[in-house]
């Protein structure tokens, strides 16, 4: 037989371990097939040296790819450890993340926005969980990047609102005067870290946030913001 793949043709009987029947062949399976082919070749019609050399080259390439894959898995594991350490170091820091809702604890909340194109002004609308409008903040013109503004927790009549869940909606105006919706951002303090999920979860005063969803980290800690 002139090809190791011929060994897997129907009707062939060879001393091949059952592991080689898996859908994915590893380097050990590849080598087993190659050795089995040599043991069962026709002495009167031995394998072509050129083809044998080619198959050895395939085995070498397979082994190198397997080693690269193992190295990548090791790097991924190391990176995961760094991510955990990074997340732990963020406890008590303030972070900004994209969110359409926020928890009001009776103190002023810092909210912001992001647009995919340049705008000349923007308005942040705040509503209760039931959809009742309680306030809006005009930003004209907004600063570059991701602007943030403070909401003092009061309604349009200056009355202090109760603690609870509130919603955000941001609408801007393009340079051409067309309305455009933006993404709302909320700043919150990290209170803990959850490693039980596949991706690291930061526990914040505004609820759980994935580490990948963080757009900004403020280096001020609780004690520094109270000075």
N, C-alpha and C positions, 0 to 999 in steps of 0.2 A: 504494500500500500504506500502511496506516495504522499499522503497527507495525514497529519494527526487527526484532522476532523473526520476522516473516513472511519475512524475507530468508533464513531458514534452513530454510524449508519445502522438502520434496522437489520437484524440478523447477525450482527457481529458479536462474537462471544470472546471476551478478553478479561484478564484479571485486573479490572479497574475498580478501585474502591467506590462505594456508593456515593461518597461525598462529591465525586466529579459529576454527578447527575443534577447538581444544583443549577439554578438558572444563571448564577454568576460564578465564573471561574476565577480562582485566585492563582497566585504564582505556584503554589504547591500542586494544585490540580493540573496546571499547565505542564509542569515538570513530570508529573505522573503519566500524563498522556504521552509525552515525548519518549519517556523511558519504555512505556508499554509498546509504543510503535516500533522502537528498535528491537524489542524482544520478539515481536511477532512479524517482523518483515520477512519477506521471501528471500532466503539465502541466494537464490538464483537471480533475483532481481532486487538487489539492495537499494536503499534510498539514495537518491541523487545527492551528492555532497553539497551542491549549490543550494538545493532546497533545505537540506539539513542545517546548513549555516544560516539560512534565512530564518528558520524556526528558532534557532538559538538566539538570534538577534531579537526576535519577537519576545522570547522569554526574558532577555536582559532588559528590554524596554518595559515589560510588564513589572519586573522587579523594581526598577527605578520609579515607575509611577506609584507603585505600592508604598515605597519608602517616602516619596513626596507626600502622599496622602496621610501617612502616619505623622510626618513632621507638621503638616497643616493642622491635624487634630490636636497635636501637642501645643501648637501656638494658640489655637482657639481656646484651649483649656487655660493657658497662662493669661490670655486676654480677659477671660471671664473672671479670673482672680483679681486682675487690675480693676475691672469694672466694679467689683464688690468693694474693694478698698476705696475707690473713688466715690462710690455712693455713700459709704459710711462717713467719709470726710465732709459730706455735704449736709449732714444733720445740723439743724439750727440756722442754716443758710436760707436766703430767700431766692426763689426761682420763679421764672416766668414760663408758663405753658399755655398752649392753645386750649380754650374752654369756652363753651357757650353758657355755662352756669357758674355760680360761685356761692360760697357760704358767707353770709354776713354775720359777724360775731359781735356787732355793736360798735365796732371801731371802723375808721376810714379804710377803704379798700383801694388798692392801686390796680387799675385796669388799663389795658392798652389795645392796640390793633395792628394788623398787618394787611397791606394791599399788594396785589401782584403788579400794579402799575402806578405811575405817579399820580397823585391827587393834589387838589388845591385846598380842600377842607374835608373835615369828617365830623360825624356826630355819633356819639356813643349813647344808645338807648338802653335804659334799664327797666325791667319789668319784674313783677312778682312771678312766682311759679305758676300762678293761674293766668298769667298774661296781662295783668293790669299794669299800665304804664305808671311809673313812679318818679322818673327823672330822665334827663338827657344832658349830655355834656358836649358842648360845641368846641371843636379844636380847629382853629383857623389862624394861620396855616399850620399844619402839623410839621413837627421836626422830622428830619431824615431818619431812616431806620424803622424802629418799632416804638412809636411814641407811647408814653404812659401818662395817665392823669389820675387824680384822686377823686373818689366818690365818698362823700361824708356820711352817707346813710340816711339822708333826709329826702323827703319827697319834694314836689314842686312848690308846696306851700311852706316849706321850711320845717315840717314836722318830722321828728325822729321816727324812723321805721323800725319795726320789730326784727329781731334776729331771725334768720331763716335762709332759704335758698332763693336766689334771684337769678334772672337771666340777662344775657347781654346780646345786643345786636348792633353792628357797626355799619354805617352807610356813609360813603364818601362821594365826592364830586370830582370827576376827571377834569383835565385841562380843557376839554371840549364842552364841559358843562353837563355831562351825562352822569346819572347816579350809578354807583357801583357798590356792591357788598364786599365787606372785608372780613378777615378772621379776627375774632376777639381773643385777647390774651388776659390772663389773670396772674398776679404775683401772690405767692403764698409761701409759708415757712415750712421747711421739711422737719417733720417730727420723728421720723423713723424710716426704716428700710425693710422691705419684704423680699426675701430671697427664695420663697417657696415656688414662685412661678418661673417658667422658662426664661422670662426676661425680668430684670431687676425692676421692682416697683418701689417708688418713693411715696411714703405716707406724708401727706401735707395737710395744712389747715384747711385746704380746699378739697380734700379727698385724695385718693390714690392717683399717682401719675407715673407713667412709664418713663424710665431714664431717657429713652430715645425721643420723648416728646418735649424735653426741656429745651427751650430756646435761649435762656439767659440765666446766669447764676450771679447773685449779688453776694459779695464776700462779707457783707456786714452780718454779724451775729446778733442774737437777741440783746445781749448786754450793750453792744455798740449802738444799736438803734435806740436804746433807752437813755443814752448819755445826752 
